[in-house]
């Protein structure tokens, strides 16, 4: 790309980047309120960064070979951190996200067929049906500023309800959103004891998390029980598929409580990460009108009908590039933390047993030695005539055996909804207040920015 063209690219504002290392106290405060502010400038340039935090060794890895070693080659030596387990378990239970060892392998083998490419036509139909309803609501609201973050969260939750349960989330969605938002805002902010106590030793905040777990279970159990009572037949949704699948090696299926935890995992992570991917994509397009118009040109003649939704996905090449670039700049899962079980090494670098290994897509996707003009919004990076990013440098859905099992559905949903939005509306910012990324569990905007919608 030429210098002039590169100079005209939109560069979204980012977090404050400290020049040097933060003190342990300031680092802990940043972890609780915006973890993107903990990394010094050199973390965006170096391949390895070794730190200590209250006496514990931390190793930040940006080197692709090291990331491959931790997430793929020797993945069995690295488990999720105590903080991730104690913070996330109240809402996802014993589902796939937190399972380990043979339990994880059994769940993964069992779930994979239910999310294979052959089910995408069914899921795409649900996505487009919900998208059409959302467009109608947005058209009615377009006379004034629109909160697209809330709109995309409601839409993604409705997609989750239809595709997982075949139920209208008007009945359960408000309570689910209230509980999820309350949980994220109050119980996911890590404290020192969350990070360094073993997961099996409770602290005072764990008492509140257990109370939340009881309330969440009381919400989810009746939904699952209601669906279990319905007759089986041709699969209508993910619940039917998960209820029917069996582990190919043992013949074992999911119990009712296991179904609840698997569906909780998909609802919480699936709808929230997709809603954020949609918000950030729309925010970037509103800030880069030329890119928005190029996408509008691609989709102007496409018929987004539920029955043929899956068939149009291969035509959305620029939409895929836009979403891929939005996920590069604002990866919903901004960091992966693993604890080394046993001593390990790669490339001559030693990883002591018990040390924490940090792989941060936020840093990796903005690394000065991997990407040209890394802070700029440039979807052309992901077009077919551009060289693909080197392996293990682009990780919006993770990598290795624990790569997100719902990645294809998430990409398809984001591409379809984004394309339908731009086909119907021209989208612009309604104010000039900077939107800053704020990360605790996921990469969220610091406020619900208002937008204006005009019919095309």
Secondary structure, DSSP 8 states (H G I E B T S, - for coil): --HHHHHTS---------SS---HHHHHHHHHH-GGGSS-GGGGT-SEEEEEETTEEEEEE--HHHHHIIIIITGGGEEE-HHHHHHHHHHHTTSTTT--HHHHHHHHHHHHGGGSGGGHHHHHHHHHHHHHHHHHHHHHHTTS-EEHHHHHHHHHHHHHHHHHHS--TTTTHHHHHHHHHHHHHHHSS--HHHHHS-TTS--HHHHHHHHHHHHHHHHHHHHHHHHHHS---S--SHHHHHHH---TTT-----HHHHHHHHHHIIIIIIHHHHHHHHHHHHHHHH-HHHHHHHHHHHTT----GGGHHHHGGG-HHHHHHHHHHHHHT-SS--EEEEESS-EEETTEEE-TT-EEEE-HHHHTT-TTTSTTTTS--GGGGSTTS----TTS--TT--GGGS-TTHHHHHHHHHHHHHHHHHHEEEEESS-----EEESSSEEESS--EEEEEE-
